[in-house]
Amino acid sequence: MKKKTITTKTVSLVLAGTILLSSCVSTTMIQSTPSGAKVYLNGESVGKTPYSHTDTKIVGSTTTVKLEKEGYEPLNTSFSRNEEVDVGAIIGGLFVWIPFLWTMKYKPIHTYELSPTLDINQTTISKKNQQNTKTKVDRLRELKQLLDEKIITQEEFEKGKKKILEEK
């Protein structure tokens, strides 16, 4: 009978400990648009998006995130363990004080949008295409207006005019 009581107490303690400790864990999904970006957490490469991050940090802990993808600007941001209330940890804290350190958790999903990099060559080609769509007459008018407003000198006007007229 005594052995049965010890086994029951042990099972109860293990079960209670498991329930209390499970409230210490928080998980978030890190996503990016477009997906497939390299994920660096606190400076360490951990995988590619979408990436599931789980930890047992205490309330207020911050994790730095860097996302990198070829053709896109690197994105630096962070998230903290203070985004949502963890009811399980609060209930556990009523019985044992330690779980109060984990009363907050991460939002379930963090989605970040990456911005494409601006290629200097693409920008230059785009500007040239815009210039070519204007007629020579329009460009000469603009040049003359700059001269009239004394933004450019007569010499600069003559050089610009000659350049426009010589274009094919």
LUMVEX-604084 format. One record per atom (N, C-alpha, C): residue in one letter; x, y, z negated. Coordinates in steps of 0.1 Angstrom, whole numbers, padded with zeros to 4 digits, always signed. Layout:
REM residues N
aXYZ ...
This chain:
REM residues 168
m+0008-0012+0000 m+0000+0000+0000 m+0009+0013+0000 k+0020+0012-0008 k+0028+0023-0009 k+0035+0026+0004 k+0039+0015+0012 k+0045+0017+0025 k+0036+0023+0035 k+0023+0020+0034 k+0013+0026+0043 k+0012+0041+0040 t+0012+0045+0028 t+0011+0059+0024 t+0023+0067+0029 i+0035+0061+0028 i+0047+0068+0033 i+0047+0069+0049 t+0042+0059+0055 t+0041+0059+0070 t+0031+0070+0074 t+0020+0071+0067 t+0009+0080+0070 t+0015+0095+0068 k+0022+0097+0057 k+0028+0110+0054 k+0038+0114+0065 t+0046+0104+0069 t+0057+0107+0079 t+0050+0110+0092 v+0040+0103+0096 v+0033+0106+0109 v+0027+0119+0108 s+0021+0123+0097 s+0014+0136+0095 s+0024+0147+0096 l+0036+0145+0090 l+0046+0156+0090 l+0052+0157+0104 v+0054+0146+0111 v+0059+0147+0125 v+0049+0154+0134 l+0037+0151+0132 l+0026+0157+0140 l+0025+0172+0137 a+0025+0175+0125 a+0024+0189+0121 a+0036+0197+0126 g+0048+0191+0125 g+0060+0198+0130 g+0060+0199+0145 t+0055+0189+0152 t+0054+0190+0167 t+0044+0202+0171 i+0033+0203+0164 i+0023+0213+0167 i+0029+0227+0164 l+0036+0228+0153 l+0042+0241+0149 l+0053+0245+0159 l+0061+0236+0162 l+0073+0239+0171 l+0068+0241+0185 s+0057+0235+0190 s+0053+0237+0203 s+0048+0251+0205 s+0044+0258+0195 s+0040+0272+0196 s+0052+0281+0198 c+0064+0276+0196 c+0076+0284+0197 c+0080+0286+0212 v+0075+0277+0221 v+0079+0277+0235 v+0070+0287+0243 s+0076+0294+0252 s+0068+0302+0261 s+0074+0300+0275 t+0064+0300+0285 t+0068+0297+0299 t+0062+0308+0308 t+0069+0312+0318 t+0065+0321+0328 t+0070+0316+0342 m+0061+0319+0352 m+0065+0316+0366 m+0070+0329+0373 i+0082+0328+0378 i+0088+0340+0385 i+0086+0338+0400 q+0079+0347+0406 q+0076+0346+0420 q+0081+0358+0427 s+0083+0357+0440 s+0087+0369+0448 s+0080+0369+0461 t+0078+0380+0467 t+0073+0382+0480 t+0084+0388+0489 p+0090+0381+0498 p+0088+0367+0502 p+0094+0358+0492 s+0090+0345+0492 s+0096+0336+0483 s+0109+0331+0488 g+0116+0323+0480 g+0129+0318+0483 g+0141+0327+0479 a+0138+0337+0471 a+0149+0346+0466 a+0157+0339+0455 k+0170+0342+0455 k+0178+0336+0444 k+0175+0343+0431 v+0173+0335+0420 v+0170+0341+0407 v+0182+0340+0398 y+0185+0352+0392 y+0196+0352+0382 y+0189+0357+0369 l+0190+0349+0358 l+0185+0353+0345 l+0197+0356+0336 n+0197+0368+0331 n+0208+0373+0322 n+0222+0370+0329 g+0222+0373+0342 g+0235+0372+0350 g+0238+0358+0355 e+0230+0348+0351 e+0233+0334+0355 e+0223+0329+0365 s+0229+0323+0376 s+0220+0318+0387 s+0213+0306+0382 v+0199+0306+0384 v+0191+0295+0378 v+0183+0288+0389 g+0182+0293+0401 g+0174+0287+0412 g+0168+0297+0421 k+0158+0293+0428 k+0151+0302+0438 k+0136+0303+0434 t+0130+0314+0439 t+0116+0316+0436 t+0108+0307+0445 p+0096+0302+0440 p+0091+0303+0427 p+0099+0295+0417 y+0101+0301+0405 y+0109+0295+0395 y+0102+0295+0381 s+0101+0284+0375 s+0094+0283+0362 s+0105+0285+0351 h+0103+0295+0342 h+0113+0298+0331 h+0106+0295+0318 t+0113+0287+0310 t+0108+0283+0296 t+0119+0286+0286 d+0115+0292+0275 d+0125+0293+0264 d+0118+0294+0251 t+0126+0295+0240 t+0121+0296+0226 t+0126+0308+0220 k+0128+0319+0227 k+0133+0331+0221 k+0122+0337+0212 i+0127+0346+0203 i+0117+0352+0193 i+0111+0364+0199 v+0101+0369+0193 v+0093+0381+0197 v+0103+0393+0200 g+0100+0400+0211 g+0108+0411+0214 g+0121+0408+0222 s+0124+0396+0224 s+0136+0392+0232 s+0134+0396+0247 t+0144+0401+0253 t+0143+0405+0267 t+0152+0397+0275 t+0147+0394+0287 t+0155+0386+0297 t+0156+0394+0310 t+0169+0396+0314 t+0171+0404+0326 t+0169+0395+0338 v+0164+0400+0349 v+0161+0393+0361 v+0167+0400+0373 k+0174+0392+0381 k+0179+0398+0394 k+0175+0389+0405 l+0168+0394+0415 l+0164+0386+0427 l+0172+0391+0439 e+0177+0381+0447 e+0184+0384+0459 e+0180+0376+0470 k+0178+0382+0482 k+0174+0375+0494 k+0180+0382+0506 e+0186+0375+0515 e+0193+0381+0526 e+0182+0389+0534 g+0186+0401+0538 g+0177+0410+0545 g+0169+0419+0536 y+0170+0417+0523 y+0162+0425+0513 y+0171+0431+0503 e+0166+0442+0498 e+0174+0449+0487 e+0173+0440+0474 p+0185+0439+0467 p+0184+0432+0454 p+0175+0439+0444 l+0167+0431+0437 l+0158+0437+0427 l+0163+0434+0413 n+0164+0444+0405 n+0168+0442+0391 n+0157+0446+0382 t+0153+0437+0373 t+0142+0440+0364 t+0143+0432+0351 s+0134+0432+0343 s+0134+0424+0330 s+0120+0421+0326 f+0119+0411+0317 f+0106+0409+0310 f+0109+0406+0296 s+0100+0408+0287 s+0102+0406+0272 s+0091+0397+0267 r+0095+0391+0256 r+0086+0382+0249 r+0077+0390+0240 n+0069+0398+0246 n+0059+0406+0238 n+0047+0410+0247 e+0045+0401+0257 e+0035+0405+0267 e+0021+0400+0264 e+0020+0388+0257 e+0007+0383+0253 e+0007+0376+0239 v-0004+0376+0232 v-0005+0370+0219 v-0005+0355+0220 d+0002+0348+0211 d+0001+0334+0211 d-0006+0330+0198 v-0019+0326+0200 v-0028+0323+0189 v-0023+0311+0181 g-0017+0301+0188 g-0012+0289+0181 g-0001+0292+0171 a+0008+0302+0175 a+0019+0306+0166 a+0013+0313+0154 i+0003+0321+0156 i-0003+0328+0145 i-0009+0318+0135 i-0017+0309+0140 i-0023+0298+0131 i-0012+0291+0124 g-0001+0287+0131 g+0010+0280+0125 g+0017+0288+0114 g+0017+0301+0117 g+0024+0311+0107 g+0016+0312+0094 l+0003+0309+0095 l-0004+0309+0082 l+0000+0298+0073 f+0005+0287+0078 f+0009+0276+0070 f+0024+0276+0067 v+0032+0280+0077 v+0047+0281+0076 v+0051+0295+0081 w+0058+0303+0074 w+0061+0316+0078 w+0070+0317+0091 i+0078+0307+0094 i+0087+0308+0105 i+0080+0311+0119 p+0069+0304+0122 p+0063+0306+0135 p+0058+0321+0138 f+0058+0329+0128 f+0055+0343+0131 f+0065+0350+0140 l+0077+0344+0141 l+0087+0349+0150 l+0084+0347+0164 w+0074+0338+0167 w+0070+0335+0181 w+0055+0338+0183 t+0050+0348+0177 t+0035+0351+0178 t+0032+0358+0192 m+0042+0361+0199 m+0040+0367+0213 m+0046+0358+0223 k+0041+0358+0235 k+0047+0350+0246 k+0047+0358+0259 y+0052+0352+0270 y+0053+0358+0283 y+0040+0358+0290 k+0038+0367+0299 k+0026+0365+0308 k+0029+0352+0316 p+0019+0345+0321 p+0021+0333+0328 p+0028+0334+0341 i+0026+0346+0348 i+0032+0348+0361 i+0038+0362+0362 h+0050+0362+0367 h+0057+0375+0371 h+0059+0375+0386 t+0053+0384+0393 t+0055+0384+0408 t+0062+0398+0411 y+0072+0397+0419 y+0080+0408+0423 y+0080+0409+0439 e+0079+0421+0444 e+0079+0423+0458 e+0093+0429+0462 l+0100+0422+0471 l+0113+0426+0476 l+0111+0436+0488 s+0120+0446+0488 s+0120+0456+0499 s+0130+0452+0509 p+0127+0453+0522 p+0136+0450+0533 p+0148+0460+0533 t+0160+0456+0536 t+0171+0465+0537 t+0169+0473+0550 l+0174+0485+0550 l+0174+0493+0562 l+0188+0492+0569 d+0188+0486+0580 d+0200+0484+0588 d+0203+0497+0595 i+0215+0503+0594 i+0219+0515+0600 i+0217+0515+0615 n+0221+0504+0621 n+0220+0502+0635 n+0205+0503+0640 q+0196+0496+0632 q+0182+0497+0636 q+0177+0511+0635 t+0181+0518+0624 t+0177+0532+0623 t+0181+0541+0634 t+0194+0539+0638 t+0199+0547+0649 t+0192+0544+0662 i+0190+0531+0665 i+0182+0528+0677 i+0168+0533+0677 s+0162+0533+0665 s+0148+0538+0664 s+0148+0553+0667 k+0158+0560+0661 k+0158+0575+0664 k+0161+0578+0679 k+0169+0570+0685 k+0172+0572+0699 k+0159+0570+0707 n+0152+0559+0704 n+0140+0556+0711 n+0129+0567+0709 q+0129+0573+0697 q+0120+0584+0695 q+0124+0596+0703 q+0137+0599+0704 q+0141+0610+0713 q+0138+0608+0727 n+0140+0596+0732 n+0137+0593+0746 n+0123+0594+0750 t+0114+0592+0740 t+0100+0594+0743 t+0096+0608+0745 k+0103+0618+0740 k+0101+0632+0742 k+0106+0636+0756 t+0099+0644+0763 t+0104+0648+0776 t+0115+0658+0774 k+0123+0660+0784 k+0133+0670+0784 k+0128+0684+0781 v+0116+0687+0786 v+0110+0700+0784 v+0107+0702+0769 d+0101+0692+0763 d+0098+0693+0749 d+0111+0695+0740 r+0121+0688+0744 r+0134+0689+0736 r+0140+0703+0739 l+0139+0708+0751 l+0144+0722+0754 l+0136+0732+0746 r+0123+0730+0745 r+0115+0740+0737 r+0119+0740+0723 e+0121+0728+0717 e+0125+0727+0703 e+0138+0733+0701 l+0147+0732+0710 l+0161+0738+0709 l+0160+0753+0710 k+0151+0758+0719 k+0149+0772+0721 k+0143+0778+0708 q+0134+0771+0702 q+0127+0775+0689 q+0138+0776+0678 l+0147+0767+0678 l+0158+0768+0668 l+0166+0780+0670 l+0169+0783+0683 l+0176+0795+0686 l+0169+0808+0682 d+0156+0809+0685 d+0147+0820+0682 d+0147+0822+0667 e+0147+0811+0659 e+0146+0812+0645 e+0160+0814+0638 k+0170+0816+0647 k+0183+0818+0643 k+0189+0807+0634 i+0184+0795+0636 i+0189+0783+0629 i+0202+0778+0636 i+0203+0780+0649 i+0215+0777+0657 i+0220+0789+0664 t+0232+0789+0668 t+0238+0800+0676 t+0236+0799+0691 q+0238+0810+0698 q+0237+0809+0713 q+0246+0798+0719 e+0258+0797+0713 e+0267+0787+0718 e+0262+0773+0716 e+0256+0770+0704 e+0251+0757+0701 e+0239+0754+0710 f+0231+0765+0713 f+0219+0763+0722 f+0224+0759+0736 e+0234+0766+0741 e+0239+0763+0755 e+0245+0749+0756 k+0252+0744+0745 k+0258+0731+0745 k+0246+0721+0745 g+0236+0723+0736 g+0225+0714+0735 g+0217+0713+0748 k+0215+0725+0754 k+0207+0726+0767 k+0215+0718+0778 k+0228+0720+0778 k+0236+0713+0789 k+0235+0698+0787 k+0236+0693+0774 k+0235+0679+0771 k+0222+0673+0775 i+0211+0680+0772 i+0197+0675+0775 i+0195+0675+0791 l+0200+0685+0798 l+0198+0685+0812 l+0207+0675+0819 e+0218+0671+0813 e+0227+0661+0820 e+0222+0646+0817 e+0213+0644+0808 e+0208+0631+0805 e+0200+0625+0816 k+0201+0612+0818 k+0193+0606+0829 k+0180+0601+0824 
